[in-house]
Amino acid sequence: MWKTDKVSSDNFVLRSESGALSGFVSKHGGTHHFCTRCGISTHTHIVRPEAGDDYVMIQVAAFDDLPVEELLAAPLRIVDGYHDKWTSTPDEIRHL
């Protein structure tokens, strides 16, 4: 999934109808939210008080009216989620 970089929870405003989102907690403690109508993943909220983390990563596909030009110009960072190395780039990315 194409997500934004970390956005401080203080700078995140969720605009959706009441009951439009649901979520689940992953094994890493992040809450993954999705639309209850269409199923699109919208954002992940990470709270780790022991590490001082409280941030959101937003799924790019969830943005309304995002111009294609801005989407194509956005920075891209590939992480190795397969091996749970979320701060590392995978060894092989030629196929991406």
C-alpha positions in Angstrom: 0.0 0.0 0.0 1.1 3.5 -0.7 1.1 5.5 2.6 2.2 8.9 3.5 5.1 9.3 5.9 4.4 9.8 9.6 1.9 12.5 10.3 1.7 13.7 13.9 -1.7 12.8 15.4 -2.0 16.5 16.5 -1.9 17.4 12.8 -4.4 14.8 11.6 -8.1 15.6 11.2 -10.4 12.7 10.2 -13.5 13.8 8.2 -15.9 10.9 7.8 -19.5 10.1 8.8 -20.1 8.5 12.2 -19.9 4.7 11.7 -18.2 4.9 8.3 -14.9 3.5 9.6 -14.0 0.4 11.4 -10.6 -1.0 12.3 -8.4 -3.7 13.8 -5.2 -3.8 15.8 -2.2 -5.4 14.1 0.4 -7.6 15.8 2.6 -4.5 15.9 0.0 -2.5 17.8 -1.1 -0.1 15.0 -4.8 0.3 14.5 -5.6 -0.1 10.8 -8.8 1.7 9.8 -11.0 1.0 6.7 -14.3 2.1 5.2 -17.2 0.0 6.2 -19.0 0.6 2.9 -16.3 -0.1 0.3 -13.5 -1.7 2.3 -10.7 0.7 1.3 -7.9 1.0 3.9 -7.9 4.6 5.0 -5.1 5.1 7.6 -3.1 3.5 10.3 -2.8 5.0 13.8 0.3 4.1 15.8 0.5 4.8 19.5 3.6 3.6 21.4 3.9 5.7 24.6 7.2 4.0 25.6 8.8 5.2 22.4 7.0 8.5 22.3 5.2 7.6 19.1 1.7 8.9 18.3 1.3 9.3 14.6 -0.9 8.4 11.6 0.0 7.1 8.1 -2.6 7.8 5.5 -3.3 5.6 2.5 -2.8 7.7 -0.6 -5.8 6.1 -2.3 -8.0 7.5 0.4 -7.4 11.1 -0.6 -10.3 12.8 -2.4 -9.6 14.9 -5.4 -5.8 14.3 -5.4 -4.5 15.5 -8.8 -2.6 12.8 -10.7 0.3 15.2 -11.1 0.8 15.6 -7.4 0.4 11.9 -6.9 3.2 11.2 -9.4 5.4 13.8 -7.9 5.1 12.5 -4.4 8.1 10.8 -2.8 8.1 7.1 -2.6 9.8 5.0 0.1 9.7 1.2 -0.1 9.9 -0.7 3.2 10.5 -4.4 4.0 7.3 -5.3 5.7 7.6 -9.0 4.6 10.5 -9.4 7.1 9.0 -6.9 9.7 11.8 -4.5 8.9 9.7 -1.4 8.6 12.6 1.1 8.5 14.6 -0.8 5.9 14.4 -1.1 2.1 14.1 -4.7 0.9 17.2 -6.3 -0.7 15.3 -6.8 -4.0 13.0 -4.1 -5.4 13.6 -4.4 -9.2 10.1 -5.9 -9.7 8.4 -3.0 -7.9 
